Amino acid sequence: MKKSQFKKLAVFIVFVMFIALAKSGHINMPGHGNWENKNFENAVVHHASSILSTGEKVEFGSKFFCEDYKENDEVRFSANVIYYVVSSDGTKEKHVAHVVCNEDKDRIIEWKDIENN
């Protein structure tokens, strides 16, 4: 095998291995954290919306006291969130909740309302 063919083959093998690692979740691609944040916001909005009456909607505000931890050998994400319930006439009501979700931040495991302002 010629040296140039060997280099091309080596580059191809490295490329295939990189793609395989990225697909298996061992490498976080650029933007990965952005997807997790969007997943978390969507999960919070969906969960809070499920308990509302007709005509109200939920807007995500912010998150604070965020923490990753392990429970029963599974990674969890915990945070306090501020979300707003918007009534049909446009008035916003602030709510705070403590939320625990899975590692990918796309499924709520625990939800506890802290206070309503």
JOHUTA-V525567 format. One record per run of one state. SS is the DSSP state (H for helix, E for strand, L for the rest). FROM is the first residue (numbers start at 1). TO is the last residue. If there is no record, write none. Layout:
# JOHUTA-V525567
ss/from/to
SS/FROM/TO
SS/FROM/TO
This chain:
# JOHUTA-V525567
ss/from/to
L/1/2
H/3/24
L/25/31
H/32/49
L/50/56
E/57/71
L/72/73
E/74/86
L/87/91
E/92/102
L/103/107
E/108/116
L/117/117
